[in-house]
Structures are given as structure tokens and as C-alpha cells.
């Protein structure tokens, strides 16, 4: 059994629209179920700690996995008091998973503490993973030699076309696909809202909410390989 850190956004304001945002519940619930179903332990972390702002998108409210996740007493206890990133000892974890939701675009990229956690896990051979807007956490991650972690790696994220389809291109602080390309990532994508993942061993990413569980399954497979030496 490994311990996995699931990172969610603390940011609750969708630009200057007056609307609320936060982390995508589906992008936490589906991976959580994959991880725990495989026997791994999951803890939650956010930039500010405490209870993070949650978003359930239209059409997801009847998803039994989301309903079960939000009703689970263990999950409730952990989510109401997520660890503050600055207080986390990364040595306890074999993987980090960055959930999406538009809030991640504001607080993931410039958090030195989230970066510290991910780089420590990566340096020990662990897995850094993210889905949808979660890869915003990757754009400022640099290896000890100064190169970007994503440089030369195939990476998936919420695409420019998907951002346009939800009408938020002008609201976002930047376009995630473009920024990843600027850091040297080899951005890859599927058509609108189709599941798509990229597996670079220690770096595993997914394009959109439909990709959350597939990314989690790839993380589990990577942890299994590390545990068995295969």
C-alpha cells in the first residue's frame, strides 16, 4: 500500500465574473475511488488548508461516485480540514495527484509548497500526476538542473478548444495548453471532452474530467511497477 496526496484548489473566485469556482469534485471523487479501491491511502492537500471550495458541474449531480464520495464520513473529515501545503512532509507519499477545476489556474502555478512536494516525490522516483486544469501545477516545476519538469514530455491538459467551448478563454489568467507548450511540453489532446491520457512514467496527465479515473488507473499501475520492480 502506498500513500497518495490528492491536491485540490483553495481558490474560489472565477476571475471577475462574480461566479464561484474551486476544485472539480468529480476529478477528486473518481481518482479517490480508484486509489482506495486499489488499497492505497489518500490524503488531501490544498494551498491554504481547511475546507476547499467545491464545484459539481451540471450533469454530475446524479453521479453515484460523486454522491458516495461526498457522503463518505472519512472523506468528509479529510476534506473539511485539508492539510496546508506548507505543512506537508512529502517523504510520506509515493504520488501526488492534482485535481482540476478552474480554481487551480489561480493558485496551483505559483505555490512554492505544492512545487516542493511534487519535486520531492519525483526525486525519489514517485509519480506526479494531474488532470484537466490540474496540470497548471506543473508549469513552474523545475528540476535541479533548471529545466522544466514537463520539458520534452508528452502532457495532456484541458485544451484551448475546450476552454473556448465553456466560454472561459477571456476569464482565465492564461491558457493552460499554451503555457505548457511554452515550457517545452509536447502537448497532446483528443477531440472536445473525450478522455485522453499521457503516461511518461513518473509524469502522468489527463485532458479533462472524463480522463480523471483513467489517469488514476495509470498512477496505480506505475505504483505497482515500482513496488514489484518490473
C-alpha positions as CSV (number, residue, x, y, z in Angstrom):
1,X,0.0,0.0,0.0
2,X,1.2,3.5,-0.9
3,X,0.2,6.9,0.3
4,X,-1.1,9.3,-2.3
5,X,-1.6,13.0,-1.9
6,X,-4.6,14.5,-3.7
7,X,-4.3,18.2,-4.2
8,X,-7.3,20.5,-4.6
9,X,-7.6,24.2,-5.2
10,X,-8.3,26.8,-2.5
11,X,-9.3,29.5,-5.0
12,X,-13.0,30.3,-5.1
13,X,-13.4,33.2,-7.4
14,X,-13.8,32.8,-11.2
15,X,-11.9,35.9,-12.3
16,X,-14.1,39.0,-12.4
17,X,-17.3,37.2,-13.4
18,X,-18.7,37.2,-9.9
19,X,-19.2,33.4,-10.1
20,X,-17.6,30.9,-7.7
21,X,-15.1,28.2,-8.7
22,X,-12.9,25.8,-6.8
23,X,-11.9,22.2,-7.4
24,X,-13.9,19.7,-9.5
25,X,-15.5,17.2,-7.2
26,X,-15.7,14.6,-10.0
27,X,-11.9,15.0,-10.6
28,X,-11.3,14.2,-6.9
29,X,-14.0,11.6,-6.4
30,X,-13.2,9.3,-9.3
31,X,-9.5,9.1,-8.7
32,X,-10.1,8.7,-4.9
33,X,-12.2,5.7,-5.6
34,X,-9.6,4.2,-8.0
35,X,-6.8,4.8,-5.5
36,X,-8.6,3.4,-2.4
37,X,-10.1,0.6,-4.4
38,X,-6.5,-0.5,-5.2
39,X,-5.7,-0.4,-1.5
40,X,-3.8,2.9,-1.3
41,X,-4.3,5.5,1.3
42,X,-5.3,9.0,0.2
43,X,-4.8,12.3,2.0
44,X,-5.9,15.8,0.8
45,X,-3.9,18.9,0.5
46,X,-4.7,22.5,-0.6
47,X,-2.7,25.7,-0.8
48,X,-4.4,27.3,2.2
49,X,-5.6,24.2,4.0
50,X,-9.0,23.8,5.6
51,X,-12.2,23.2,3.6
52,X,-11.7,23.8,-0.1
53,X,-14.3,25.3,-2.4
54,X,-16.0,22.5,-4.4
55,X,-17.7,22.6,-7.8
56,X,-20.1,19.9,-9.1
57,X,-20.7,20.6,-12.7
58,X,-24.1,20.4,-14.4
59,X,-24.9,16.8,-15.2
60,X,-22.7,15.4,-12.4
61,X,-25.1,15.8,-9.5
62,X,-26.5,12.3,-10.1
63,X,-23.2,10.5,-10.5
64,X,-23.2,7.8,-7.8
65,X,-19.5,8.1,-7.3
66,X,-19.8,11.8,-6.5
67,X,-22.7,11.2,-4.2
68,X,-20.9,8.4,-2.4
69,X,-17.7,10.5,-2.2
70,X,-19.4,13.5,-0.6
71,X,-21.4,11.2,1.8
72,X,-18.4,9.2,3.0
73,X,-17.6,10.1,6.6
74,X,-13.9,9.6,6.2
75,X,-13.8,11.8,3.1
76,X,-15.8,14.4,4.9
77,X,-13.4,14.5,7.8
78,X,-10.4,14.9,5.5
79,X,-12.0,17.5,3.2
80,X,-13.2,19.8,6.0
81,X,-9.6,20.0,7.2
82,X,-7.3,19.5,4.2
83,X,-3.6,19.8,5.0
84,X,-2.0,23.1,4.2
85,X,0.6,22.5,1.6
86,X,3.3,24.4,3.6
87,X,2.8,21.8,6.4
88,X,3.1,18.6,4.4
89,X,6.0,16.3,4.7
90,X,6.3,14.9,1.2
91,X,8.5,12.0,2.3
92,X,5.4,10.1,3.4
93,X,4.0,10.0,-0.2
94,X,4.7,7.9,-3.3
95,X,2.5,10.0,-5.6
96,X,0.7,13.3,-5.9
97,X,-2.4,13.8,-8.0
98,X,-3.5,17.4,-8.9
99,X,-7.3,17.6,-9.4
100,X,-8.7,20.1,-11.8
101,X,-11.4,22.7,-11.6
102,X,-10.8,26.2,-12.7
103,X,-9.6,27.3,-9.3
104,X,-6.4,25.5,-10.0
105,X,-5.5,28.0,-12.6
106,X,-5.1,30.7,-10.0
107,X,-3.4,29.0,-7.0
108,X,-1.6,26.0,-8.3
109,X,1.1,27.5,-10.5
110,X,2.7,29.9,-8.0
111,X,2.5,27.7,-4.9
112,X,6.1,27.0,-3.8
113,X,4.8,24.5,-1.3
114,X,2.9,22.4,-3.9
115,X,6.0,22.6,-6.0
116,X,8.3,21.4,-3.2
117,X,6.0,18.4,-2.5
118,X,5.9,17.4,-6.2
119,X,9.6,17.8,-6.8
120,X,10.5,15.8,-3.6
121,X,8.2,12.9,-4.7
122,X,9.6,13.0,-8.2
123,X,13.2,13.0,-6.9
124,X,12.5,9.7,-5.0
125,X,11.1,8.0,-8.1
126,X,7.5,8.7,-7.2
127,X,4.7,9.8,-9.5
128,X,3.5,13.3,-10.3
129,X,0.0,13.3,-11.9
130,X,-2.6,15.8,-12.9
131,X,-5.9,16.1,-14.8
132,X,-7.8,18.8,-16.7
133,X,-6.7,22.2,-15.1
134,X,-4.6,20.3,-12.5
135,X,-1.5,20.5,-14.8
136,X,-1.4,24.2,-14.0
137,X,0.7,22.9,-11.0
138,X,3.3,21.7,-13.5
139,X,4.1,24.8,-15.4
140,X,6.6,26.2,-12.9
141,X,8.1,22.9,-11.7
142,X,11.9,22.9,-12.4
143,X,14.3,20.0,-11.9
144,X,17.6,20.6,-10.0
145,X,19.4,21.5,-13.3
146,X,16.8,24.2,-14.0
147,X,14.9,22.6,-16.8
148,X,11.1,22.4,-16.6
149,X,9.8,19.0,-15.4
150,X,7.5,18.9,-18.4
151,X,10.2,19.8,-21.0
152,X,10.2,17.3,-23.8
153,X,7.5,15.2,-22.2
154,X,4.1,14.4,-23.6
155,X,1.5,16.2,-21.5
156,X,-2.3,16.4,-21.6
157,X,-4.5,19.1,-20.1
158,X,-7.7,21.0,-20.7
159,X,-7.3,22.2,-24.3
160,X,-7.8,25.6,-25.8
161,X,-10.8,24.3,-27.7
162,X,-12.4,23.0,-24.5
163,X,-11.8,26.3,-22.8
164,X,-13.4,28.1,-25.7
165,X,-16.4,25.6,-25.6
166,X,-17.1,26.5,-22.0
167,X,-16.8,30.2,-22.8
168,X,-13.9,31.0,-20.4
169,X,-11.0,31.9,-22.6
170,X,-11.2,35.5,-21.7
171,X,-11.7,34.8,-18.0
172,X,-8.7,32.5,-17.4
173,X,-5.4,34.1,-16.3
174,X,-3.7,32.2,-19.1
175,X,-4.5,29.3,-21.5
176,X,-3.1,26.1,-20.0
177,X,-2.3,24.4,-23.2
178,X,-0.4,27.4,-24.5
179,X,1.6,27.8,-21.2
180,X,2.5,24.1,-21.1
181,X,3.8,24.4,-24.7
182,X,5.9,27.5,-23.7
183,X,7.6,25.4,-21.0
184,X,8.6,22.8,-23.6
185,X,5.9,20.3,-23.0
186,X,4.8,18.2,-26.0
187,X,1.1,18.9,-25.6
188,X,-1.3,16.2,-26.9
189,X,-5.0,16.2,-27.0
190,X,-8.2,14.4,-28.1
191,X,-11.3,16.0,-29.5
192,X,-13.6,18.0,-27.2
193,X,-14.2,16.4,-23.8
194,X,-13.1,12.9,-24.9
195,X,-10.9,11.0,-22.4
196,X,-7.2,11.3,-23.1
197,X,-4.1,10.5,-21.1
198,X,-0.4,10.7,-21.4
199,X,1.9,8.4,-19.5
200,X,5.6,9.4,-19.2
201,X,6.3,7.0,-16.3
202,X,6.8,9.4,-13.4
203,X,4.6,12.1,-15.1
204,X,1.0,11.1,-15.9
205,X,-1.6,13.6,-17.1
206,X,-5.1,13.7,-18.5
207,X,-7.1,16.2,-20.6
208,X,-10.5,16.7,-18.9
209,X,-13.0,15.3,-16.3
210,X,-13.5,12.1,-18.4
211,X,-9.8,11.5,-18.0
212,X,-9.6,11.6,-14.2
213,X,-10.2,7.9,-13.5
214,X,-8.0,6.8,-16.4
215,X,-5.1,8.9,-15.0
216,X,-5.7,7.4,-11.6
217,X,-5.5,3.9,-13.0
218,X,-2.2,4.7,-14.7
219,X,-0.9,6.0,-11.4
220,X,-1.9,2.8,-9.7
221,X,-0.1,0.8,-12.4
222,X,3.0,2.9,-12.0
223,X,3.0,2.3,-8.3
224,X,2.5,-1.4,-8.8
225,X,5.5,-1.4,-11.1
226,X,7.6,0.4,-8.6
227,X,6.6,-2.0,-5.8
228,X,7.4,-5.1,-7.9
229,X,10.5,-3.8,-9.6
230,X,9.0,-4.6,-13.0
